[in-house]
Amino acid sequence: MIRGRVIGEVWATRKAPGLTGRRLLLVGVDGEDRALVAIDTLDAREGDAVMVSVGSGARNVLAPGPDNRALLCDAAISLIIDGDG
């Protein structure tokens, strides 16, 4: 998991079919000079501190179980951190 902060939203006029209806957020990675795009599963807002699951963990956030290998997801917000200033 990666800890970060939501810094924006990614807008797209066209998406791959597996991303239709999914909200994509730009998350700045804490302590690093980089950001990643994650599927929003918790209605996170700009400025929220979040944990992002990656790889198979991200697929399990969207659809738990062994039959999720076809999901188009490598990063998903799995936790909004409370009380983080």
C-alpha positions as CSV (number, residue, x, y, z in Angstrom):
1,M,0.0,0.0,0.0
2,I,1.1,3.6,-0.7
3,R,0.2,6.6,1.5
4,G,-0.6,9.8,-0.3
5,R,-2.9,12.8,-0.7
6,V,-5.5,13.4,-3.4
7,I,-4.3,16.3,-5.6
8,G,-6.8,16.2,-8.4
9,E,-9.1,14.3,-10.7
10,V,-8.2,12.8,-14.1
11,W,-10.8,13.6,-16.7
12,A,-11.1,11.6,-19.9
13,T,-13.5,11.9,-22.8
14,R,-12.9,8.3,-23.7
15,K,-12.0,5.4,-21.5
16,A,-11.4,1.7,-22.0
17,P,-14.6,-0.3,-21.4
18,G,-13.3,-1.6,-18.0
19,L,-13.0,1.9,-16.7
20,T,-16.5,3.1,-17.7
21,G,-18.2,4.6,-14.7
22,R,-15.1,4.7,-12.6
23,R,-13.7,8.0,-11.2
24,L,-10.0,8.4,-11.5
25,L,-8.0,10.5,-9.0
26,L,-4.4,11.8,-9.1
27,V,-2.7,10.9,-5.8
28,G,0.6,12.5,-4.7
29,V,2.8,9.9,-3.0
30,D,4.0,11.1,0.5
31,G,7.7,11.6,0.7
32,E,8.3,11.3,-3.0
33,D,8.2,13.6,-6.0
34,R,5.7,11.5,-8.0
35,A,2.0,10.9,-8.3
36,L,-0.2,8.0,-9.5
37,V,-3.6,7.6,-10.9
38,A,-6.0,5.5,-8.7
39,I,-9.6,4.4,-9.1
40,D,-11.7,6.1,-6.4
41,T,-13.8,3.6,-4.5
42,L,-14.6,5.8,-1.5
43,D,-15.6,9.2,-2.9
44,A,-12.4,10.8,-1.8
45,R,-11.9,14.5,-2.3
46,E,-9.0,16.8,-3.1
47,G,-6.8,17.2,0.0
48,D,-7.8,13.9,1.6
49,A,-5.0,11.7,2.9
50,V,-5.5,8.2,1.5
51,M,-4.0,4.7,1.3
52,V,-3.8,3.3,-2.2
53,S,-3.6,-0.5,-2.8
54,V,-1.7,-1.5,-5.9
55,G,-1.4,-4.6,-8.1
56,S,-3.5,-7.6,-7.1
57,G,-4.5,-5.7,-3.9
58,A,-6.1,-3.0,-6.0
59,R,-8.1,-5.6,-7.9
60,N,-9.3,-7.1,-4.6
61,V,-10.5,-3.7,-3.5
62,L,-12.8,-3.6,-6.5
63,A,-13.9,-7.3,-6.6
64,P,-12.5,-9.6,-3.8
65,G,-11.7,-13.2,-4.9
66,P,-9.7,-15.2,-7.3
67,D,-11.8,-14.3,-10.4
68,N,-10.8,-10.7,-10.7
69,R,-7.7,-11.0,-12.9
70,A,-9.5,-9.5,-15.9
71,L,-10.2,-6.2,-14.0
72,L,-8.5,-3.2,-15.5
73,C,-6.9,-1.7,-12.3
74,D,-3.5,-1.4,-10.9
75,A,-4.2,1.2,-8.2
76,A,-7.3,1.8,-6.1
77,I,-8.1,4.0,-3.1
78,S,-8.7,1.6,-0.2
79,L,-8.8,3.9,2.8
80,I,-9.4,7.5,3.7
81,I,-7.2,8.5,6.6
82,D,-9.1,10.3,9.4
83,G,-7.6,13.1,11.4
84,D,-4.6,13.7,9.2
85,G,-3.6,17.3,9.0
